[in-house]
């Protein structure tokens, strides 16, 4: 019997975690959301990261009163977060 490969489980966890905010903000299409959700449903580190990010988003929403940051700030923060996730992944792999 051959094992079937699940392409959603072959996703890089750092990419999934970096895209968690797309799900939380409703900014991804349905197929991307489903793919990421399927991965998280079977990957406990990713679902744990999702839960933490969800709590942060809720806290920010309550404390910031619904104010929206400028798109330029959001873009810069997204870029910096992706850089950090990549650097952390490289440092962890080499250690």
Secondary structure, 3 states (H helix, E strand, C coil): CCCCCCHHHHCCHHHHHHCHHHHHCCCCCHHHHHHHHHHHHCCHHHHHHHHHHHHHHHHHHHHHCCCCCCHHHHHHHHHHHHHHHHHHHHHHHHC
